[in-house]
Amino acid sequence: MIVKLWQKMLLLVCGILFAAGVHAEIPKETYDALKLDKSATSKQLYEALVKRYKDPAEGAGRGTFAQYWEPIAFSKYLDPASSYKPPSSVKDVASRQQCVKCHADETPVWVNTWKKSAHANLDNIRRLTPKDATFYKKAKLEDVEKNLRSLGKLAEGEQLKEVGCIDCHVDVNTKKSADHRADLRMPTADVCATCHLQEFGERESERDTITWPKDQWPKGRPSHALDFKANIETSIWAGMPQREIAEGCTMCHYNQNKCDGCHTRHEFSVAESRKPQACATCHNGVDHNNWEAYSLSKHGKVVEIMGSKWNWDVPLKDAFAKGGQSAPTCQSCHFEYQGKYSHNLVRKVRWANYPAAAGIAENIKSDWSERRLEAWVKTCTNCHSESMARSYLDMMDKGTLQGLAKYQEAHKVVEKLYADKLLPGQTTNRPTPPPTEKEGVAQFFQLFWTKGNNPSSVETEVIEMGENDLPKLHVGLAHVNPGGFTYTEGWEPLSRAYSKIMSEDTKLREMAALQNRVAKLEAKRVSLLDSDSNTGRASLGGLGGALLLAGGIALAGWRRRDRSGK
């Protein structure tokens, strides 16, 4: 009895320690949201995370506007859970070895890239020594195998030899051959989670840790965990008839669905994903020119000049101490929170890139925002003094507010033009927007949908101020790029658009006043000639009398000239 009791206690303690080791960086908010205790097993955590992940009410699937759009052929690669179907033309039933052999001919780049990956030969990881920069992967592999045993994918004592085509595209550690027509899948994030549970749980925790105090944004947004939902719940995305153009947004907003946006196939290099260039494909251009701002900053220049000398294989937490890193990357700033690093990138979000969003500016001095500011101060003090960090972050907030004020003033002017029905074509050539949208002044959809005078040019100016120039100003400030918020981008374009709007307002109002005056004169002229009115009759009578008098005078003059013979 005593021995059995001790065995149970030992198993319980080991289970708790294992859970703490594997899931230590998954925040408490996520366990609370999932109604789980921190001591939950890998299986319990995985099943709870995946259940939520696949729930349409939690953001899975095609969203509330699905009736308005039809996926194109390419959509299956961006939203596989909703759109992917195995190829019907390929009839092969292939074993693990046959997958590699066939694709070495059919898609050699895939296979060659995979052969360079850690997945291709896991024994290479087991042979690592503490002297290797990637020695940490040995413990990571042990965690992966523990996760798989918990899920029943791996027998007790069994080890994975590789992670090949069949493991990701059919099932992990499957022993059967796969029928292309029935068994193939396009791996989604929950498939990666089968092995990489901690990373998946950290990413999914973004849903729980970014909860805006006054619902300025929906819960969990903006974040990678719900970026696809944010995409398809933007109504213009559904309403655009140009589906191929609209899909360009999805080509970045698919991290919710898959992991290969950052960890590119089929090598899945950790070193690659730790370099700032990994973020550049999506975090560039309006309305989030983070890459441009960062790469032109002093931070980015140091990475460009010195980065080849750094060891990118060491974990992020060791990048400065052991990797030789001497300037921050996107990853070293945004993955860090209170000295720890995880796949949750939103625990410090305050402005969310969009100062014009309702309630964001008003929230900046709230306790919620101040706590996040303090977390940023801690991040910045990895390299700078606290006083410098605080002074710059204060400058960022105030500079952003100054840009916001310029935009808000211009927006009010355009709103008044709309209310007064003075926008060009407003009463004659302003077609209604797509069915997912509602008519309004300076709306987001008007950046992507145009017809006739909807939107007018002055609306486009103010939309771009709020959606493009103002975020650029903020991003330039946030990434320490002076040209990015002062002259090249940000303030100067804001001022230029402001001037155009004010000039157009003056022209439109002067034209309206002139048209009103002409209309009044026209009305007066018409009324003088209207014989049916008292005024008209009096006017005509007066006019007739004047003509009669003038005629009489002319006749008398003619008679005088006639009598005198002249």
ABEGO torsion letter per residue (X at the ends): XAAAAAAAAAAAAAAAAAAAAAAAABBAAAAAAAGBBAABBAAAAAAAAAAAAABAAAGBEAEAAAAABBBBAAAAAABAAAABBBBAABABBBBAAAAAAAAAAABAAAAAAAAABAAABAAAAAABBAABAAAAAAAAAAAAAAAAAAAGABBBGBBBABBBAAAAAABBGBABBBBAAAABBBBBAAAAAAABAAAAAAAAAAAAABBBAAGABBBGOBBAAAAAAAAAABAAAAABABAAAAAAAAAAAAAAABAAAABBOAAGBAAAAABAAAAAAABBEOABAAAAAAAABAAAAAAAAAAAABBAABBAAAAAAAAGBABBBAAAAAABBGGBBBABAAAABAAGGBAABBGAAAAAABAAAAAAAAAAAAAAAAABBAAAAAAAAAAAAAAAAAAAAAAAAAAAAAAAAAAAGABBGAAABBBBBBAABBBBBGBAAAAABBBEAOBBAAAAAAAAAAAAAAAAAAAAAAAGBAAAAAAABEAAAAAAAAAAAAAAAAAAAAAAAAAAAAAAAAAAAAAAABAABAAAAAAAAAAAAAAAAAAAAAAAAAAAAAAAGX
